[in-house]
Amino acid sequence: MTDVPIYLDYNATAPVDRRVAEAMAPFLFDHWGNPSSGHVLGRDSRAAIDRARDAVAALIGCSPGEVVFTSGGTEASNMAIFGIAEARATDGKHLITSAVEHPATLGPCRYLAERRGYRLTVLPVDADGRVDPAELERAIDDETILVSVMHANNEVGTIQPIAELSAIAHAHGAWMHVDAAQSVGKIPVDRDELGADFISIAGHKLCAPKGVGALIAREGLAIDNLMFGAGHEQGRRPGTENVLEVVGLGRAAAIARDELADAPGHSAALRDRLEGALRDGVDGLRVFGHPTLRLPNTLNASFPGVYGADLVASLGDRVCASSGAACHSGQVYMSPVLCAMGVDEAAAKGSVRLSVGRFTTEEDVDRGAAIVIDAWRALRDG
């Protein structure tokens, strides 16, 4: 039997917390009723959904009625972007986003621009991956209905000045959508402090299962539905609720809220330990992302003289990490995020993302760093 790999890929997905799994288990075997049913099994499921909604609301700082459960962050972002575009089409058809967004945001925005006649402005970022609020001020106009900028980048971890961007958006009558999939549970995410109108959440990034998420939709801002059916989720998302995974998301949100005081420090200490070890062992290592305004768990580094994809592949079953470049048909393509940051081609193609999390230990970091360094040397010298 092979050893369990060292997991340094929390930004891709986090393992399900056993406390979350334990909360979910009764809803597989005992409380399996349809939450729309009036009998006892249905009422049990409905009460569980209500508790989960309360927990997510408490984590984000909104009211429970503003939480709409979805299949994940991608659906939440699509629901917000398409729903706002339809609801406000008579107000204007200008959308603004950033060059470092996740495809779940860039995809809908580009579709609306290419297929539906919307005007799309993509804001540049600086060398650290940050949007300059002055760029938004220059781009926004009276036709702008939506500004969508992620809270923290999934590749380099850079945290955006969302409160400033939201204030500019609102001053011009636009609504603000924030993809917070990577930040929720890792750093404080307060809806009102950010000034966001819509926030996307992905459960599997905060130790809940894959396949569940939420859209936080500010009360009083009506958006059009993407799907039609019965009146589930306050009439905003039809379909019988995924009770099992909603319960998991609720438990994960409650745990994240309880542990948020210590989580950033735990992650930052491990991330910095990892970075220090790699700098000691890799000549010419470069780190991307803002030096301080960055997710505490995220390290995106370039290993000179090798392709990041080759380095990740050479780790085999020993260390789990992600490459910053993609390989297709024998060619290596740069990460769009690093391209937007102005990273040179060689450095971008050598990038690897390493991300720690709740269950990472100092031993994981030390062993993982040693394995990565040895693999880099073997590739460089091979």
DASUL-V756716 format. One line per field, one symbol per residue. ss: DSSP state (~ for helix, > for strand, _ for the rest). phi: phi as a letter, one per 40 degrees, with the letter a starting at -180 (. if undefined). psi: psi as a letter, one per 30 degrees, with the letter a starting at -180 (. if undefined). A space follows every 50 residues. Layout:
# DASUL-V756716
ss: ???
phi: ???
psi: ???
This chain:
# DASUL-V756716
ss: _____>>_>________~~~~~~~~~~~~__________~~~~~~~~~~~ ~~~~~~~~~~___~~~>>>>__~~~~~~~~~~~~~~~______>>>>>__ __~~~~~~~~~~~~~___>>>>>_________~~~~~~~____>>>>>__ _>_____>>__~~~~~~~~~~___>>>>>____>__>___~~~~___>>> >>~~~~______>>>>>______________~~~~_______~~~~~~~~ ~~~~~~~~~~~~~~~~~~~~~~~~~~~~~~~____>>>_____>___>>> >>_____~~~~~~~____>>_>>__>>>__>>>__~~~~~____~~~~~_ >>>>>______~~~~~~~~~~~~~~~~~~~~_
phi: .ccccccbacccabcccdccccccdcccbbcbcccccccccccccccccc ccccccccccgbcdcccbcbciccccccccccccdccbdccibbbbabcb ccdcbcccccdcccbbgccbbbccbcccgbccdcccccccacccbabbbc cacccbgdccccdcccccdccbgccbbbcbdcccgbbcbbdcccgccbbc bbcccbgcccgaaabcbddgbcbcccbbicccffgbachdccddccdccc cccccdccbccbccccccccdcccccccccbbcgdbbbhccbcadcbbbb bbbcgbcdcccccccfccbcabccbbbafgbbbccdcccccgccdccccc cbbbbbadbcbccdcccccccccccccccccc
psi: kllklkjhhffelkkkkeeeeeeeefgefeiglkffkfaeeeeeeeeeee eeeeeeeeefhalefgkjkafaeeeeeeeeeeeeeefgefflhkkkalfg llffeeeeeeeeeffgglkkkjkllaffgkkkfeeeeeekaffkfkkjkl ekkfeffkklieeeeeeeeefggllkkkjgefekfelkjjeeefgkekkk kjeffhgllkgkalkjjkkfjklklflkblhlhhgfjlkkkieefeeeee eeeeeeeegfefeeeeeeeeeeeeeeeeeefjkgkkkllkfeikkffkjj kkjkflkeeeeeeffbgekklkkflkkkhgkkklkeeeeffgkleeeefg kkkkklaegkleeeeeeeeeeeeeeeeeeef.
